[in-house]
Amino acid sequence: MAKKDAAFQAYVALYKKGLINENLLPLLLEKDGNMVANIETRASLEEVSHTFNPWISIAKSWMESRYFLRKKLISIARPGRSTLYLVVVLPQEMPALETFTIYWDNQISYSISISDTTPTSTVDISFIPIMKQVTSTIFQAVYFNRMPTGRDDFLALFIPHIGEGLLQSWLEESAGNLPATEVLKTKRIASYGLVRDQARYAAPHIFKETADDGMVKVIGLPKRRDFLHRSYASKSDTENDVDCSEKPVFSLPLESSTIDNLPMEYIEFSLLIPSIMHRLWRQALALDLYNAIFEEQGFLNLDYVITATNAPSANEDSNYQRLEFIGDSVLKYLVCVNLYATKPSWPEGYLSRAKDQKVANSRLSRAARSEEHTSELQSPPLS
C-alpha cells in the first residue's frame, strides 16, 4: 500500500510540473494541445494589405486651400556632357535622398542627386499654372499616349532650373513642333528634339542623321521605365528594353515628319522621372516604418530598413533574404533561452516542439499583420 501511495504522490508531482496530463498519463504532443500546440502551416504566399502610398498625402496637400510649396534641385551628372539641372516642386517636404546611379544603357550610367536649391527658396503660388503647363510639356513628349490632353493634376511639378518669371518664354520656345524640313535647315544636330512621322501615329524617334533620298534616319525612343537596375539596361529590344547604341537605324520620310521643339535633354529627364520618383517612394516608405518602430531605438541606418522591406520579387538591388537568415537565427536563440528559463522541468523533446511552434511562419505572419506594418513591404517590381 505504501508503494502505491508513493507512486501516486510521484504522479501528482509530475502533474504539477506539467509533465503528465489530467489522467496522469504521459503527454502526447499530438493530442495534448494545451501543453504544446501543433505547429501551424501556412501558404507559401500571403495576401497583405496594399503597399504604403506616400503620394496620397501629397495629393491631399494640393487640394488644401493653403499650402507651402517646397523646391528641390535635381542634378543629373552625365559623363562627357554637361550636368542637367531641373527643379521639382511639391507641397510637402521630401525625405533626404543620397546620390544614386541610373543606367541609361549597358555602357552609360548617370549619377543623380537631389538637394536644396541655392539660395533656399519657396514658390510663388501665382506661378503654379505655368509650372503645370511646363510639367505637362515635359511629360507629354514621352508619355503622350498615357496622358489625356489638358490633364494637369500632377503630384509633383518639374520645371527647368530658371527663374519662375522665365518659364513663360521657355514654354513658348519648347512647346509644340515644326516641320522637319524647316528645322533641319536652321538648327544644329545637338538641339534637335524628337522626330515624329505624322503619317505613322506620330511615334517618337531620336534623330540620327539626314539622308540624300528625302529621308531622315532615326532610332527608336527607349521604351523601358526602369533605369535603376543594370540588368534591365542589358536586355534586348524584344524584352521591352533599349540600348540606343545598338538599336537599328531606320528612315522616316522628311516631308511628313516633324521635330519637337523640346530639347533632347528634357526628353532624357522625362524618361528618368519614374525611376527618380521610385527612389523617393522607397525612401518615404522606409522613413514611415522608421518613425513607427525604430525612432526611439537609436536605429539610424535607413538602408537596412529599405533592404528589410524589399521582397525578392521586387527585383531591387537588395532584398530581405540575408537579413531574414540572421533574424531567424536570433529569434530562435531568444525563444530557446526563454523556454529553457521558464520551463525548467521540460525535457528536450517538449522544448524543441514548443520552440518550433513559437517561431512557426504562420505565427510570425499573424504577428506582423497585427502590427499593421505589412503595407511597407515592396513586392511588385518597378514597371
Order of alpha helices (4+ residues) and beta strands (2+ residues): alpha-alpha-beta-beta-beta-beta-alpha-beta-alpha-beta-alpha-beta-beta-beta-beta-beta-alpha-alpha-alpha-alpha-alpha
